[in-house]
Amino acid sequence: MTTKTPAESSRETRAHYLYGIVREDGGWEPDLAGLGSAPVRTVREAGLAALVSDVAGPRVVPTREHLLMHQRVTEAVVREHTLVPVAFGTVLPTEERVRELLRVARAPLTRALSELEGRVELGLKVYCHGDALTRRLVEANPELSRGASEPEEDHEARLELALRDCTTKDLDVLKAGLRPLAEAMHEAPPLGERMMLNAAFLVDRTRVAAFEARVTSLVARLDAYTFRFTGPWPAYSFVDVRLDVESVSDAR
C-alpha cells in the first residue's frame, strides 16, 4: 500500500488553478509564486506539463491582483519556454482532472506548441490625433479648405473622407513594414474613437529586438499618431485550442 505525503493528500482536496501548458522538459519546475502566493508547479502527463497552483475553491474572483498575478506567471514562463496560455479563471478540482485534461487535449495542445515554438506575441496599438492630422492635410492640400459657398457639413464630410483615406494609407505602410518580421498578425477591433489599429504580431523570440527597432523606425515618420508597443506576451491571440474543462470536471 502506497502512503501519500501530506502535500500529496492536500493536492487531492484542493482545487488546481491552471496558467498554461508547456512541453514536458525533464525535471524542470518553475520557481514562481502564483495566486495567493501558492507555489506554481507542474503536473505532467502525455509529454505535456500543466502549470498549476493550489487554490481554495472552484472559482477565482477576477480582481486586479489576481489578474496581474496570472499575467506575471505566464510572462515569466514565456521568457524561456514555449507556452500555450490558458484563459484567466480556469480551475480544475483535482490533480487527476488536470492529468485527464492533458490526455484528452494532447493532440491540439501538441499542435499548438509546435506552431508557437520559439515565438511570442507583441502588441501594437495606434491612436490618431485627428485635429493635428486634419490641419496637416489642409496645409498640404489647399483644395481641402472650405469653399466660400460650400455648406459646412459638406466640408466636414470631405475632410472626414480625406482623413480616413490618409490614416488607411499610413497604417497600410506601417503593417507592410512589420509583416516581414512577423510570423503572423492578428487585428482586433479598435477600442474607442481615437484608436486606429489594435494588432498583435507573432514574432520569433530571436527577432523581437529587430521588430521593435522596425516599429521605432516606422513610427518616427508618423508624428500625428500615438503608439503603444507592448510585449513580449504569451501568444493568446494565436492560440485556437478549446480546453473543455467542464466536460473533464464532470466526466466522473
Buried (B, 14 or more C-beta within 10 A) or exposed (E): EEEEEEEEEEBEEBBBBBBBBBBBEEEEEBEBBBBBEBEBBBBBBBEBBBBBBBBEEEEBEEEEEBBEBBBBBBBBBBEEBBBBBBEBBBBBBBBBBBBBBBEBBBEBBBEBBEBBEEBBBBBBBBBBBBEEBBEBBBEEEEEBEBEEEEEEEEBEEBBEEBBEEBBEEBBEEBBEBBEEBBBBBBEEEBEEEEBBBBBBBBBBBEBBEEBBEBBEEBBEEBEBBBBEBEBBBBBBBBBEBEBEBEEBBEEE
